[in-house]
Amino acid sequence: MTIFENNIRRILKSKSGIVTMLLIPLGFILMVTLISSGGGANIRVGVADDDQTPLTEMLINNLENKGQVIRIPKDHLSGEIVDLNIQYGIYIPEGFTDEIIGNMDPKIQGYASMDTNISRPIAVYVDSFLDAAKNISEVSNEEQEKFYAGLEAYGDGSFNVVYHSIESNVQGKIITTNGIGFLIMGILVFSLRSSTLILEDKENRTFYRIFAAPIHLKSFMMQNILSFVVLSIIQINLVLFFMSVVFNMDLGPSVINLFVILLVFSIVCIALGLAISSMVKDVHQLGVLSTFIVTPMVMLGGSFWPREIMPEALQRVSTFVPTTWALEGATKVLYGDPLSSMTQEIFILMLFAVVFFLLGSWKNTDIID
């Protein structure tokens, strides 16, 4: 296991190894945390209120505590969203309050360019407010005075606490998802950095001297792969620890399931690094090629922004990069889905790994021959 131990030692003693293992993902995650901690009030919500009752005013006043509320006519909602002047639009039709008090089931229309993360807490809050109003109307016997008295009493008490908790939970999941996206980027960058060890051995001829000794290519590759997997496990555990303890992020109900999907993705990245290292001649070529591989993969996969905001054509293209499936699986875990629900994501990631491993092994076999 000389190669295995030597690889671990070389990475952990290397400044660039520590930077790519921890500082890059943690730096981006810190940036996400700082931006998100002060970004809630920047959400711009357009409201078209054709009902104009105390109920709708209460809703609008509460929304002003969540972001910037802009009152605009209904006909302008779509245009304001397209022009990016607002992130979310709400239309309250005339007679809405009367239908609520009358125990009917009216709807508030929500408008967004697409289901982006930034508008999700607002949409959740509006739905929660309406559920509370409907519950109060059921016990007010269609009497307006009783309805408003109950709504006011509820608003002064548990209403704000309950729905602030709901909104905070959703916003917390969004922040964690963004953090996981940058961890996925960090895993990819670190795995490609680890694969430079093989190229360094080729450049100083150590790679060829190894095979003058009684060692087979299979043993050489297995020790390299095992060392890279162990290093990835260290990276994932340390970054998840910082996310949970230092940044106080909600990692979902099962950290183990989250670790599993990230570990599978790290194996894909290791296989990709081996495949690339078998195709290039030196570390410089690997660095150049890695730039053209990492950047599109993390962008298309949703690490920098939600995939939903991309054009439909790019969303289809993104299904051909492993980062997409890793982030989708991690998102499912964060929202409480069991590991069995990630069968498709794990299977596709393993297919990527098999293809990359075969490609890397074939090229290295050709070199030895």
C-alpha positions, 0 to 999 in steps of 0.5 A: 500500500505504498502508493496509497500512503504516499498519495495521502501524504502528498495531498495533506502536506500540499498547500494547494491540496488543502486549498482545493480540499477545504478553503475553496468550498468553505469560502464559497459557502461562507459567501452564500451565508453572508449574502443570504443573512442580509438578502431577505429584504431585497425580495421585491413583491408586486401586489395587485389588490382589487379587493382592498379589505382589512384582510388583504391589507393585513396580508400586504402589511405582513409581506412588507416585513418579508421584502419590498412590496410594490403595488401595481395594476394586474395588467403590469404584473407579467411585464414587471416580472419579465423586466426583472423589476419584481421577483414575485407577483400576487393578484387578489381578485375583487370579492376575495375576502367575502368568499373567505368569510363565506367558507368558500375556497378562493385563490390568490394568483401568484406570478413568477418567471419560474419557480426560483428559490428566491420567491419560494418563501413568499409563496409559502407564506401567502399559502400559510396566511390563507390557510389560517384565514380559512380556518378562522372563517370556519368558526366565525359562522360567516360573521364578518366581525367575528372573523376579523376579531379572530384573525386579529387575535390569532395574528397577535399570538401564534400566527406570526410565530408559526409562519415565521417558523415555516418561512425560516425553515424553507429559507434555511433549506434554500441556503443549505442547497446553495451550500451543497452546490458549492460543496459539489463544485469543491469535490469536483475541483479537489478530485481533479487536483488529486489526479495531478499526482499521476501526471506528476509521477509521469513527468518525473518518470516515477510512473514508469519506474513503478512498473519496473517493480513487481506491481501490476497496473490493476494494483497501481490504479486501485491504490490511487483510486482508494487514496482519492476516495479516502481523501474525498471522504475526509473532505466531505466530512470536514465540509459538512461539519463546518456547514452544520456546526460553524455555519449552522446550516440545516442538513436535513433529517439524515446526514448519512443519506446526504453523505452517501449521495456526495460520496457516490458523486466523489467517485464519479469525479475521481473517475473523471480525473483518472480519465482526463489524466490519461489523455493529457501529457502534463499538469499544465494541460490538465489545468487548462482542460479542467477549467473548460470542464469544471465551469460548464459542469457546475453551471449546468448542474445548478451549483451557481444558480437554480437550473429552473432559471436556465433556458429549456434547451440548457436544462435538457443539456444539463441532464448529461452532466453528473453535477445535475444528478448529484445536486438533485439527489442531495436536494431530495435528502435535504427535504426529507426524502428517503435514500430509496427515492434517489435510486435514479440519481445514484444509478446514473451517477454510477453509470458516469463513474463506470464510463470514466473508469473504463476510459481511464484504465484503457488509456493507461493500459495503452501507455504501459504497453 
